[in-house]
């Protein structure tokens, strides 16, 4: 009798470990889908005042299917980095970077820059 209950407990423990392992692995593989699109602007910092009208906007994007800068599609490299050069108008400028994933989730960042008039 004692041997039978010991086997049952061992089987239950093994099943729990197996189910927990499968659930953990599934979450690990799906973590990027769960997080959604991610967007980071590296340069220039928001609110920067510049003297040169030519500015390079750079950043990185993860888990995206489409990315745009002021509604114009831009492209990322294999690591998800992007670099775009823009000409600023004198005074106050607002640029919007928007990224979408394949499920339609959207994330956007605004970059506000000021170009000093010489």
Secondary structure in CASP SS format (residue, H / E / C, confidence):
PFRMAT SS
TARGET T0000
AUTHOR 0000-0000-0000
METHOD secondary structure of the structure
MODEL  1
X C 1.00
X H 1.00
X H 1.00
X H 1.00
X H 1.00
X H 1.00
X H 1.00
X H 1.00
X H 1.00
X H 1.00
X H 1.00
X H 1.00
X H 1.00
X H 1.00
X H 1.00
X H 1.00
X H 1.00
X H 1.00
X H 1.00
X H 1.00
X H 1.00
X H 1.00
X H 1.00
X H 1.00
X H 1.00
X H 1.00
X H 1.00
X H 1.00
X H 1.00
X H 1.00
X H 1.00
X H 1.00
X H 1.00
X H 1.00
X H 1.00
X C 1.00
X C 1.00
X E 1.00
X E 1.00
X E 1.00
X E 1.00
X E 1.00
X E 1.00
X C 1.00
X C 1.00
X C 1.00
X C 1.00
X C 1.00
X E 1.00
X E 1.00
X C 1.00
X C 1.00
X C 1.00
X E 1.00
X E 1.00
X E 1.00
X E 1.00
X E 1.00
X E 1.00
X E 1.00
X E 1.00
X E 1.00
X C 1.00
X C 1.00
X C 1.00
X E 1.00
X E 1.00
X E 1.00
X E 1.00
X C 1.00
X C 1.00
X E 1.00
X E 1.00
X C 1.00
X C 1.00
X C 1.00
X C 1.00
X C 1.00
X C 1.00
X C 1.00
X E 1.00
X E 1.00
X E 1.00
X E 1.00
X E 1.00
X E 1.00
X E 1.00
X C 1.00
X C 1.00
X C 1.00
X E 1.00
X E 1.00
X E 1.00
X E 1.00
X E 1.00
X E 1.00
X E 1.00
X E 1.00
X E 1.00
X E 1.00
X C 1.00
X C 1.00
X C 1.00
X C 1.00
X C 1.00
X E 1.00
X E 1.00
X E 1.00
X E 1.00
X E 1.00
X E 1.00
X E 1.00
X E 1.00
X E 1.00
X E 1.00
X C 1.00
X C 1.00
X C 1.00
END
